């Protein structure tokens, strides 16, 4: 197998706005940059077959907003689209512009075009960097820094992985990093660009590996560090990033054999009458508004209620809900990677992993498209995610039933 990687800075200049929160502060321009935003490209080639992974430091992407980038990347690297994965680290403090329907309605004009140009330009240098590598995998579990944000006692996917691709001279040529946690350490009042905990851990791992890894979060729709948080500032971000990176660095690497990946695509078109849920939306809207009107409500409660009010209002404007869902399976023999176009509840991600017994399985969330939250049936009513999901209770389980039937 051959591998190559590149990192390109995509920090905007001029006026930009930040995605991730529906706070009043986020309707104002960003004040500056705490740490730069990047895109990391990882190209793998085996037997002449190429697969490209692109990570973008953004909250979410829409397929429509990245269509031009996808087309150009496939052209530059002679790829079929099914062998291209574009994902985000889901920081809630990165620029707007790469998804439809920004949460505040504010666009960072020119930034999506800038990202497209820089990523495609970087991709033109990948082929010349390809070198023979062997793959090594480190897997561990991370506890005490994040959890299921509905309750510490609820199950969550605490698996974490680092893959390093080692050249013939023993140096690390490229890498992959996965731990599952929302990048929401700094809060909705922050107006400085930051890649938050996903980018913070990635930076520490880069120092350790000797190369910036392609980083992704998996089924993280209900995961965060809410129960462990000691603040909402950059000191807390440093504490959490160092802590999680330290846990990862305790692991050891073992060889793993990777073959040229076979690719399978699962597509499901969702289409249903949304008016049957209007009464429930109105009830939830009233409850969220009551929290906002309550002077004794906590900071976190008001933060979530504000998002609920906005998203439920949007939902009440839709008589029908229709959208495509596409999941992709990349089978490298001992390792399987499954992409998901949104924010998947943790236990649902663990269910996907269980569908491939005897193999290491990565779930890449926020991949190729962003269709919002997908909440386990048993968690409806526990958090705001279930108020704004596009599928009713049990809907995502039915989709995964079909996905599993097609394996």
C-alpha positions as CSV (number, residue, x, y, z in Angstrom):
1,X,0.0,0.0,0.0
2,X,1.0,3.6,-0.7
3,X,0.0,6.7,1.3
4,X,0.4,10.4,1.1
5,X,-0.9,13.3,3.2
6,X,-1.0,17.1,3.1
7,X,-2.3,19.7,5.5
8,X,-3.5,23.1,4.2
9,X,-4.5,26.1,6.2
10,X,-8.1,27.3,5.4
11,X,-8.4,30.1,8.0
12,X,-10.4,32.9,6.4
13,X,-9.3,36.5,6.2
14,X,-11.6,39.5,6.4
15,X,-15.0,39.3,7.9
16,X,-16.5,35.9,8.7
17,X,-19.1,34.3,11.0
18,X,-19.0,31.2,13.0
19,X,-21.3,28.2,12.9
20,X,-22.5,25.9,15.6
21,X,-24.7,27.9,18.0
22,X,-27.9,29.9,17.7
23,X,-26.7,32.5,20.2
24,X,-27.0,36.3,19.7
25,X,-23.2,36.5,19.7
26,X,-23.0,34.3,16.7
27,X,-25.0,36.8,14.6
28,X,-22.0,39.1,15.0
29,X,-18.8,38.8,13.0
30,X,-16.0,36.7,14.5
31,X,-13.5,38.7,16.6
32,X,-10.4,36.8,15.4
33,X,-8.6,33.5,15.4
34,X,-7.5,31.5,18.4
35,X,-6.1,28.7,16.4
36,X,-6.1,28.1,12.6
37,X,-8.5,26.0,10.7
38,X,-7.1,23.3,8.4
39,X,-8.1,20.7,5.8
40,X,-6.2,17.4,6.0
41,X,-6.0,15.2,2.9
42,X,-5.1,11.5,3.1
43,X,-4.6,9.5,-0.1
44,X,-4.3,5.7,0.0
45,X,-3.4,3.7,-3.1
46,X,-3.3,-0.1,-3.4
47,X,-2.9,-1.9,-6.7
48,X,-3.5,1.3,-8.6
49,X,-6.8,1.9,-6.7
50,X,-7.0,5.2,-4.9
51,X,-9.1,6.3,-2.0
52,X,-9.1,9.9,-0.7
53,X,-10.2,11.1,2.7
54,X,-10.5,14.9,3.3
55,X,-11.2,16.4,6.7
56,X,-12.4,20.0,6.9
57,X,-12.4,22.1,10.0
58,X,-16.0,23.1,9.9
59,X,-19.2,22.3,11.8
60,X,-21.1,20.7,9.0
61,X,-21.1,20.3,5.2
62,X,-23.9,20.0,2.7
63,X,-23.5,17.9,-0.4
64,X,-24.6,20.8,-2.5
65,X,-22.0,23.1,-1.1
66,X,-19.1,20.7,-1.7
67,X,-20.2,19.4,-5.1
68,X,-17.7,21.5,-7.0
69,X,-14.9,20.4,-4.7
70,X,-15.8,16.7,-5.1
71,X,-15.9,17.0,-8.9
72,X,-12.5,18.7,-9.0
73,X,-10.9,16.3,-6.6
74,X,-12.1,13.3,-8.6
75,X,-10.8,14.9,-11.8
76,X,-7.4,15.8,-10.3
77,X,-6.8,12.4,-8.7
78,X,-8.6,10.2,-11.3
79,X,-11.1,9.0,-8.6
80,X,-14.6,7.8,-8.8
81,X,-16.8,9.7,-6.4
82,X,-17.6,6.6,-4.3
83,X,-13.9,6.6,-3.4
84,X,-13.9,10.1,-1.9
85,X,-14.9,10.9,1.7
86,X,-15.2,14.5,2.8
87,X,-15.9,14.9,6.5
88,X,-15.8,17.6,9.1
89,X,-14.4,17.7,12.7
90,X,-17.7,19.3,13.8
91,X,-16.2,22.2,15.7
92,X,-18.9,24.7,16.8
93,X,-16.5,27.6,16.4
94,X,-15.4,27.4,12.8
95,X,-16.7,29.5,9.9
96,X,-20.1,29.3,8.3
97,X,-20.6,28.6,4.6
98,X,-20.2,24.9,3.9
99,X,-23.7,23.9,4.7
100,X,-27.1,25.0,3.6
101,X,-29.3,26.7,6.2
102,X,-26.7,28.1,8.6
103,X,-28.0,28.1,12.2
104,X,-27.8,31.9,12.4
105,X,-28.5,32.8,8.8
106,X,-25.0,34.4,8.5
107,X,-22.7,33.5,5.6
108,X,-18.9,33.7,5.5
109,X,-18.9,35.0,1.9
110,X,-16.0,33.7,-0.2
111,X,-14.8,31.2,2.4
112,X,-16.4,28.1,0.7
113,X,-14.8,29.0,-2.6
114,X,-11.5,29.6,-0.8
115,X,-11.6,26.2,0.9
116,X,-12.4,24.5,-2.4
117,X,-9.5,26.1,-4.2
118,X,-7.0,25.4,-1.5
119,X,-8.1,21.8,-1.0
120,X,-8.0,21.0,-4.7
121,X,-4.7,22.8,-5.1
122,X,-3.2,20.7,-2.3
123,X,-4.6,17.5,-3.9
124,X,-2.5,18.2,-7.0
125,X,0.6,17.4,-4.9
126,X,-0.5,14.2,-3.4
127,X,0.4,11.7,-6.1
128,X,4.0,12.8,-6.2
129,X,4.2,12.2,-2.4
130,X,2.9,8.6,-2.5
131,X,5.3,6.2,-0.8
132,X,5.1,2.5,0.2
133,X,3.9,2.1,3.7
134,X,2.8,-0.5,6.3
135,X,-0.1,0.2,8.5
136,X,-0.2,0.0,12.3
137,X,-3.2,0.4,14.6
138,X,-3.4,1.6,18.1
139,X,-6.8,1.2,19.8
140,X,-7.8,2.2,23.3
141,X,-10.8,3.5,25.3
142,X,-11.2,7.0,26.7
143,X,-13.1,7.5,29.9
144,X,-13.4,10.4,32.3
145,X,-13.3,13.2,29.7
146,X,-16.5,12.8,27.8
147,X,-19.6,10.7,27.9
148,X,-23.2,10.4,26.7
149,X,-24.4,14.0,27.4
150,X,-27.9,12.8,28.3
151,X,-26.4,11.0,31.3
152,X,-23.1,9.7,32.5
153,X,-24.7,6.4,33.2
154,X,-25.9,5.8,29.6
155,X,-23.8,3.7,27.2
156,X,-21.5,5.5,24.7
157,X,-18.8,4.6,22.3
158,X,-15.6,5.2,24.1
159,X,-13.4,3.4,21.5
160,X,-10.6,5.5,20.2
161,X,-8.1,4.7,17.4
162,X,-4.9,6.0,15.9
163,X,-3.6,4.5,12.6
164,X,-0.1,5.3,11.4
165,X,1.3,4.6,8.0
166,X,5.0,3.9,8.3
167,X,7.4,4.3,5.5
168,X,10.4,2.0,4.7
169,X,12.7,4.3,6.7
170,X,10.6,4.0,9.8
171,X,9.1,7.5,9.7
172,X,5.3,8.1,9.9
173,X,4.1,9.2,6.5
174,X,0.4,9.7,7.3
175,X,-2.1,9.0,10.0
176,X,-5.8,8.7,11.0
177,X,-7.3,9.7,14.4
178,X,-10.7,8.9,15.8
179,X,-12.3,9.6,19.1
180,X,-16.0,10.3,19.5
181,X,-16.9,13.6,21.1
182,X,-18.7,16.8,20.2
183,X,-16.2,19.7,19.7
184,X,-18.2,22.0,22.0
185,X,-15.9,22.8,24.9
186,X,-15.9,26.6,24.3
187,X,-19.4,27.9,24.5
188,X,-21.8,29.9,22.3
189,X,-20.5,33.3,23.5
190,X,-17.1,32.6,22.0
191,X,-16.4,34.6,18.8
192,X,-12.8,33.4,18.1
193,X,-12.2,30.7,15.6
194,X,-11.1,27.5,17.1
195,X,-11.0,23.8,16.1
196,X,-12.0,23.1,19.7
197,X,-11.3,19.7,21.2
198,X,-11.1,17.7,18.0
199,X,-8.5,20.0,16.6
200,X,-6.7,20.4,19.9
201,X,-6.2,16.7,20.3
202,X,-5.2,16.4,16.7
203,X,-2.4,19.0,17.3
204,X,-1.0,17.0,20.2
205,X,-1.2,13.7,18.3
206,X,0.6,15.4,15.4
207,X,3.5,16.3,17.6
208,X,3.6,12.7,18.9
209,X,3.2,11.0,15.4
210,X,5.3,13.5,13.5
211,X,2.5,14.2,11.0
212,X,-1.0,15.7,11.2
213,X,-3.5,12.9,11.0
214,X,-6.8,12.8,9.1
215,X,-9.1,13.3,12.1
216,X,-12.8,12.4,12.4
217,X,-15.5,11.9,14.9
218,X,-17.8,9.0,14.6
219,X,-21.2,8.4,16.1
220,X,-21.1,11.5,18.4
221,X,-24.6,12.9,18.1
222,X,-25.2,12.5,21.9
223,X,-21.6,12.7,23.1
224,X,-19.8,15.6,24.8
225,X,-17.9,16.7,27.8
226,X,-20.8,18.4,29.5
227,X,-20.7,16.4,32.7
228,X,-16.9,16.8,33.1
229,X,-16.6,20.4,32.0
230,X,-14.9,22.9,34.3
231,X,-15.5,26.0,32.2
232,X,-16.3,27.2,28.7
233,X,-13.0,29.0,28.0
234,X,-9.7,28.3,26.3
235,X,-8.1,27.1,29.5
236,X,-10.7,24.4,29.7
237,X,-10.1,23.5,26.1
238,X,-6.4,23.1,26.8
239,X,-7.1,21.0,29.8
240,X,-9.5,18.7,27.9
241,X,-7.4,18.4,24.8
242,X,-4.2,17.5,26.7
243,X,-6.1,15.0,28.8
244,X,-7.7,13.1,25.9
245,X,-4.4,13.2,23.9
246,X,-2.6,11.8,27.0
247,X,-5.1,8.9,27.2
248,X,-4.5,8.1,23.5
249,X,-0.7,8.2,23.8
250,X,-0.8,5.5,26.4
251,X,-1.8,2.9,23.8
252,X,0.6,0.7,21.7
253,X,0.6,0.0,18.0
254,X,0.1,-3.3,16.4
255,X,0.5,-4.2,12.6
256,X,-2.7,-4.4,10.6
257,X,-3.0,-5.7,7.0
258,X,-5.0,-3.4,4.7
259,X,-6.1,-4.5,1.2
260,X,-7.4,-2.4,-1.6
261,X,-10.9,-1.5,-0.3
262,X,-14.1,-2.7,-1.8
263,X,-16.8,-0.1,-1.8
264,X,-20.5,-0.5,-1.2
265,X,-23.1,2.3,-1.2
266,X,-26.4,2.2,0.7
267,X,-28.9,4.9,-0.3
268,X,-32.3,5.6,1.3
269,X,-34.7,8.3,0.2
270,X,-36.7,9.6,3.2
271,X,-40.1,11.2,2.4
272,X,-43.0,11.6,4.9
273,X,-45.9,13.8,6.0
274,X,-44.5,16.1,8.7
275,X,-47.8,17.7,9.6
276,X,-48.7,14.7,11.8
277,X,-46.0,15.8,14.2
278,X,-47.0,19.5,14.5
279,X,-48.8,19.1,17.8
280,X,-45.7,17.6,19.4
281,X,-43.6,20.3,17.9
282,X,-45.8,23.0,19.5
283,X,-45.6,21.3,22.9
284,X,-41.8,21.1,22.7
285,X,-41.6,24.7,21.5
286,X,-43.6,25.9,24.5
287,X,-41.4,23.9,26.9
288,X,-38.2,25.4,25.3
289,X,-39.6,28.9,25.4
290,X,-40.4,28.4,29.1
291,X,-36.8,27.6,29.8
292,X,-35.7,30.8,28.0
293,X,-38.2,32.8,30.1
294,X,-37.0,31.3,33.3
295,X,-34.4,33.5,35.0
296,X,-33.2,30.6,37.2
297,X,-32.5,28.3,34.2
298,X,-28.8,27.3,33.8
299,X,-26.5,28.6,31.1
300,X,-26.4,25.1,29.4
301,X,-30.2,24.8,29.6
302,X,-30.7,28.2,27.9
303,X,-28.1,27.3,25.3
304,X,-30.0,24.2,24.3
305,X,-33.4,25.8,24.5
306,X,-32.4,28.6,22.2
307,X,-31.4,26.0,19.5
308,X,-34.7,24.1,20.1
309,X,-36.8,27.2,19.5
310,X,-35.0,27.9,16.3
311,X,-35.0,24.4,14.9
312,X,-38.6,23.6,16.0
313,X,-39.8,26.8,14.3
314,X,-38.1,25.7,11.1
315,X,-39.7,22.3,11.4
316,X,-43.2,23.8,11.7
317,X,-42.6,25.4,8.3
318,X,-42.2,22.0,6.5
319,X,-45.3,20.1,5.6
320,X,-43.2,17.3,4.1
321,X,-39.7,16.2,5.0
322,X,-37.8,14.6,2.2
323,X,-34.0,14.1,2.0
324,X,-31.5,11.5,0.8
325,X,-29.4,9.4,3.1
326,X,-26.2,7.7,1.8
327,X,-23.9,5.5,3.7
328,X,-20.7,4.0,2.3
329,X,-18.7,1.0,3.3
330,X,-15.0,0.8,2.7
331,X,-13.8,-2.7,3.4
332,X,-10.0,-2.9,3.8
333,X,-10.2,-6.6,4.9
334,X,-9.2,-6.3,8.5
335,X,-10.5,-2.8,8.8
336,X,-13.9,-1.5,7.7
337,X,-14.9,2.2,7.5
338,X,-18.5,3.2,7.3
339,X,-19.6,6.8,6.6
340,X,-22.7,8.5,7.9
341,X,-24.2,11.8,6.6
342,X,-25.0,13.4,10.0
343,X,-25.0,13.1,13.7
344,X,-25.6,9.6,14.8
345,X,-26.5,8.5,18.3
346,X,-23.6,6.6,19.9
347,X,-25.4,3.3,20.5
348,X,-26.5,3.4,16.8
349,X,-22.8,3.7,15.8
350,X,-22.0,0.7,18.1
351,X,-24.7,-1.2,16.3
352,X,-23.1,-0.5,13.0
353,X,-19.8,-1.7,14.3
354,X,-21.4,-5.0,15.5
355,X,-22.5,-5.7,11.9
356,X,-18.9,-6.6,11.0
357,X,-17.8,-9.2,13.5
358,X,-14.1,-10.0,13.7
359,X,-13.1,-6.7,12.1
360,X,-12.0,-3.3,13.4
361,X,-14.7,-0.8,12.4
362,X,-14.5,3.0,12.1
363,X,-17.6,5.1,11.7
364,X,-17.0,8.5,10.1
365,X,-19.8,10.8,11.0
366,X,-20.5,14.2,9.4
367,X,-19.4,12.6,6.1
368,X,-20.3,13.7,2.6
369,X,-23.5,15.5,3.7
370,X,-25.1,16.8,6.9
371,X,-28.7,15.7,7.6
372,X,-28.8,16.6,11.2
373,X,-29.4,14.4,14.3
374,X,-30.4,10.7,14.2
375,X,-31.6,9.7,17.7
376,X,-32.1,6.3,19.2
377,X,-35.8,5.5,19.9
378,X,-35.2,5.2,23.6
379,X,-33.6,8.6,23.9
380,X,-36.6,10.6,22.5
381,X,-37.5,13.3,25.0
382,X,-34.1,13.2,26.9
383,X,-32.3,16.0,25.0
384,X,-32.9,18.6,22.4
385,X,-31.5,16.3,19.7
386,X,-34.7,14.4,19.7
387,X,-36.7,17.7,19.2
388,X,-34.9,18.6,16.0
389,X,-34.2,15.2,14.4
390,X,-35.6,14.6,10.9
391,X,-36.9,11.1,11.7
392,X,-39.5,10.1,14.2
393,X,-38.8,7.7,17.0
394,X,-37.7,4.3,15.6
395,X,-37.1,5.8,12.2
396,X,-33.3,5.5,12.2
397,X,-33.5,2.0,13.5
398,X,-35.6,1.0,10.5
399,X,-33.0,2.6,8.2
400,X,-30.3,0.6,9.8
401,X,-32.4,-2.6,9.5
402,X,-32.4,-2.0,5.8
403,X,-28.7,-1.2,5.8
404,X,-27.9,-4.5,7.6
405,X,-30.1,-6.5,5.3
406,X,-28.1,-5.3,2.4
407,X,-24.7,-6.3,3.8
